[in-house]
Amino acid sequence: MPGSTFADDLSLALRIADAADAVSMSRFDAADLDVQTKADDSAVTEADLATERAIRDLLAAERPDDGVFGEEFGVSGSSTRQWIIDPIDGTSNYLKGIPVWATLIALAVDGVPRVGVVSSPSLGRRWWAAEGGGAWTNTPEGDSRRIHVSTVDTVEKASVSFQSIEQWDAAGKLPALLRLSRAVWRDRGYGDALPYMWLAEGRLEFVAEFGVKEYDLAALVPVIHEAGGRFTSFDGEDSLAARSSLATNGVLHADFLDLIHTDGADAAS
């Protein structure tokens, strides 16, 4: 991308996404899809494993000195350059044949995500960004279109995505969710990576969730940042390891933090 020092890495990430899409789509909605249960009781399909293997094979060939952190096969290598990948974000949707899932590919340097690709082949959509090069998506005609967050500047006009009631309840944040839903124009639980991309496109102003890992978030961060938004933890920290996320259009970030932490018990829980 013009203006980005990570143009070559982004080009590779996009090629990796092409390969990943071919693997994941080959088994999407298959009647005989193999599904197992991991130690944490979450599901993993044969497609999750095969897609991550395909990504790792390309990285081993193209960037052998870089580290890799993937959801299914953990960490390999110790470079300051680390590829962070989630082969299928939204496995529960994938195994049910619901087309709301994506492959997440990020490059972090010194722990900071610099390149991000979010590919949703079942919907024919992809989003990507590299630091300094803007945020982009594909058009129905196959062209690339630069994207930007919205200019909505009041909470009461904002549209938000909260992932799920169960998730916020488990985190002890239901009071904050109720305050949020009563304060905004519209609230929906769209789920997984897609609402972050809709935020980057200017269609939402707020997305937040809990219980997330680095591989759930890393690819989203460059897209949000390059689109003009802000991405922190629920408590406003700039950390992928905080196990929560809060993405906004930027102008409303402080207002949303104030709103969801009005009750001190929320912030302390």
N, C-alpha and C positions, 0 to 999 in steps of 0.2 A: 504493500500500500504506500502511496506517496507520503513522504514525511515520516515514515516509521523506520526505526533501525531494526525492527523485527520482521521486515517484509519477507525474508527468506523463510523464517520460522512459520509465519502465517501461511505462506504458500504450501509448506509441508503439512501443516495442520489441516488445510483444506483437502489436500490429497489423501491424508489419513482418513478424513471424514468420508470421502468417496468410498474408500475401501471398507470402512466400518459400516456404512449404509448398505453396501452390497451384502455383507454378512448378516446383519440384523434383519433386513427385509426378506431374506431368503427363508426365514423361519417364522416371520410374523404371522400370527393367526393360524399357525399350523395345528391341525387336530392332534398330532402326536408329539407336540412340543414337550420335551423333558423338563420338569420342574422339581427342584430340590429345596430343602429348607436348611438355611445356614444356622450356625451356632447361636446367632442373635435372634432366631425365629423369623428372619426376613427370607423372602423367596429369592432364588437364583435360578435362571433358566440356562439351558444349553447355549442360547443365543448370547447371554451376558458373557459367558466364558469364551465362546468362540470370537466374539467381537473384540474383547480385550486382547486375546491372543493375536488377532490380526493387527491391532494397533501396536502392540509391543514388537511384533515382527518387523513392521515398517520402521519403528524408532530404532531398533537394534541395527538395521541396515543403514539408516540415514543419519542418526545421531547416537552413535555407539558410546560416546563419552558422557551423554546426559543421563540423569537419573529419571526414574519413572515411579509414580505413585498411583496405583490403580485400585479401584474398589475390590476387585475379585482376587488379585494376586499380590497386593501389598506393595512394599517399597523395594526397589532395586537400584543400586548405585548410590553415590554420595556427592554428586556434583552440585554446585550452586545453581545449576540449571536443571530444573526438574519438570517433567511432563506429568500433569495431574489429570487423570482420566476417569470418567464414569461411562462404561460401555453402553449401558442402558439406564438412563435416569427415568424412573417411572416403570420399574419392572412389573409392579402389580397391574398397571394398565396393559403393558405389553402381553402378559400371559393371559389376560382376559380378552385380547383382541381389540382393545380400546386404543385408538391412534394418538394418544396424548403421551408421548415419551420422546426422549432425545438422547443422542450421544454427545457427551461433553468432553472437550479436549482443550487443555490449557497448558501454557508454558509459564512457569514461575521462575523468576531469577532472584536469588537471595530472598526467597519466600514471598515475593510480590508477583501476582499474576500479570504478565505483560501481553500475552496472546490468548485469545479465547475463541473457540468455535462451538456453536450449539447447532446440531444438525437433527432435524426432525423429518426423516425421509417419508414416514407414513403420511405426513401432511404436505410433503413437497416443499418444506421451508428450511431455511438455514440462515443463521446470523453469525457474524464474525467481526473481530476487531483486533488490532495490534496497537500498542501504546504509541500515540502520536499520529495514528493514521485514520482516525475516525471509526465509527461503527456502521456496519453495512448489513443488508439483507438482500435476498434474491426477489425478483419480480416474477409474476406469472409468465412473462415473455422470456425469462432467462437472463435478464440484465441484472446489474447490481444497483442498489439504491441506498444512498446514505440515510441514516436514521438519527432522530434526535428525540429527547424526552420532551414532555409537554411543558407548556408555560403556565399551567394552572397554578395560581398562587394563593388560594384559600382552601383550607381543609374541607369546608362544606361543599365545595365543587369537585372534590377529588373522588376518583374511582379506585378502589383498593382490592387486593387479593390477600386472603389470610390463610391459605392452604386448607386447614380443616379445623373444625371445632374440637375434635378429639385431641389434636396436636397441642392446641393452645391450652386446653384443659389439663393435659398431662404435665405441661410446663408451669401450671399454676397461674396462667395469664388470662383466664376467662373475664375477670373484671376489666382488663385492658381491652380485650376484644369487644366487649359490650360498649365501652366508651367510644372505641373507634367506629363501630358500626352505626352508632347513634349520631356521630359527628360528621360523617362523610355523606356524599351524594349517593354512592352505590358501593355495596360490598358483595364479593363473590369468592368462593373457594375454588379457583381454577386448578391449582395444583402443579407441583413439580417445576420444571425450568421455564415453561412457556410464559407464565405471567411476567417473569423478569424481562423476557424479550418484548412482550407487549408494552411493558413500561418503557423500555428503550425506544420503542416506536412511537411513544407519546400517547398510548391508549389507556394506560393506568398511571397512577401517581405514587402507589405504595404497594410493596410486597414484603411480607415477613413470614418467617417460619422458625421452627425449633427442631432440635435433634439432628441437625445436618452436619456432615463431615466436609473436609476440605475438597474432596472430589465432587461433592454436590454443588459447590459454590465457585470454585476457581475459574471455570470457563465463563461464568456469568459476569464476573467483576470487570474485565476489560471492556466488554460490550456496554455495560451500564456506564462506566466512567467515560468512555469515548463518545457515548451518546449525550453526555452532559449531566448525568445523574450522580447520585451518591450511593455508596454501598458500605455498610458497617454491620456490626452485630446489633442485636436488639437493644443493647445498652450503649450503643454509639462507639464501640471500639473498632479500630481498623485491624481486625484479626480474622483469619480464616478458621482459627482453632477455637473460637468462642462457642461453637455448637448452636449458633443462632444467626439469623440474618435480618437485615432491614435495608431494603433498597427503595429509593424515592427519586423523584424528578429533580432533587437537589434543592430547589427553592423552598420546598416544604419539609425538608429533613428535620430541622430543629423544631418545627411546629408539631410534627408527628412524634418526635421523641418526648416533647413536653406532654402531649396528650396521653400517650400510652404509659407514662410514668407519673401521672398526676397523683395516683395513690402510691405512697411510699412502699406499701407491702408488695406491689408488683415488682418494683425495682429490686427489692431485697430478696424476693423468693427465688 
